[in-house]
Amino acid sequence: MPLHRAVLEIVLSKPEGVTESKLIESLKKEYQIEPSRSELYQVLMKLELQDLIHVEQVGKDFLIKVTPQAKQQFLESV
């Protein structure tokens, strides 16, 4: 599974948002994917530019949330 798809699935399953550290943990546990920080940040940036997620800094970590547009697109496709 592509990294961007796995990230999107995890974020969609956590409507309250997911921290960067929990996202990395979930990628390893659920998808056996261990991306470098560079790879992960590149995917997060692309998803944010596509208006599918919103990333904000919370302390030393990032909080990643799904955007309302992405939720709507996901609900329409199911």
Beta strands, then each sheet from edge to edge (+ up, - down):
strand 1: 18-19
strand 2: 53-58
strand 3: 61-66
sheet 1: 1+ 3- 2+
end
